[in-house]
Amino acid sequence: MRYLVRQVLRRYVGYPQARKVAQTIVLVAMVIVLSPIFIPLGPAKVQPFQHMANVIAGVLLGPWYAVVMATCAAIIRISLGVGTVFAFPGGIFGALLAGWFYRWARALTRPSMSEQVESDLEHEAKNASQLPNWALPMAAYAAAVGEVIGTGLIGASVSALIVAPFLLETTVSLTFFIFSFSASSIAGAIIGLLGLRILRRAGYWK
C-alpha cells in the first residue's frame, strides 16, 4: 500500500508538491484545533493562531500555498461556528504578503553576479552555516512584517469598508478593525517566528 501511494505521488503530484500539500493540511488542522481560543471583538472573532500559521506557511510553502491554507482554514472555522466572515480578509491578505515579503527578502540577499555559479541550495547552506541553529534569517522577519501589513492594514480596510457594510449591513469603524487586527497579527507573527525557530533548531527547516 505504501509503495502504491509513493508511485501515485511520484507520477501525478511529485514529492515536493506532495510535501507542500501535506504541510498545508497540517497547518489547517492546527488552526482548526486552536480555533476555540479566540478573542471576541465586536462582530469579529480574533484568533492569533491563524496569523501564526500564516507566517509559517509563508516561509515554508510560499504565498500561494499560504493563501490556500488561510482560505481552507477560514471556510472550516466558519462552518464550525468558531469564525466569522471576517476570517477571509483577516487571514488571506496576511498569508499572501507573508509569502511575498519572504520571497522578496530572500531575493535581496542572493549572491552577486560573480557568485551566480553557486546553486540556490549551496547558497542557502552557506547562509545557514553562518547562523546558529536557533537563529532566523532576516527573510523570516520580513514574512512577519508582511503578515502584519496584510492583516492589520489591508485586511482591516477590506473588513471595514466592504465586508461589514455590504455583507453584514453594519457599520464598524476602520480604526477599530486596524487596532484589533493589528494586535492579533502582531501576537500571531511573534508566535509564528518562535515556531520557525523551533523548526529550525529541530532541523526541519534550514
Sequence and secondary structure as in RCSB ss.txt:
>XXXX:A:sequence
MRYLVRQVLRRYVGYPQARKVAQTIVLVAMVIVLSPIFIPLGPAKVQPFQHMANVIAGVLLGPWYAVVMATCAAI
IRISLGVGTVFAFPGGIFGALLAGWFYRWARALTRPSMSEQVESDLEHEAKNASQLPNWALPMAAYAAAVGEVIG
TGLIGASVSALIVAPFLLETTVSLTFFIFSFSASSIAGAIIGLLGLRILRRAGYWK
>XXXX:A:secstr
 HHHHHHHIIIII HHHHHHHHHHHHHHHHHHHTTT  EEETTEEE HHHHHHHHHHHHHT HHHHHHHHHHHHH
HHHHHTS  TTHHHHHHHHHHHHHHHHHHHHHHTS  GGGTTS HHHHHHHHHHTS TT   HHHHHHHHHHHHI
IIIIIHHHIIIIIIIIIS     HHHHHHHHHHHHHHHHHHHHHHHHHHHHTTS  
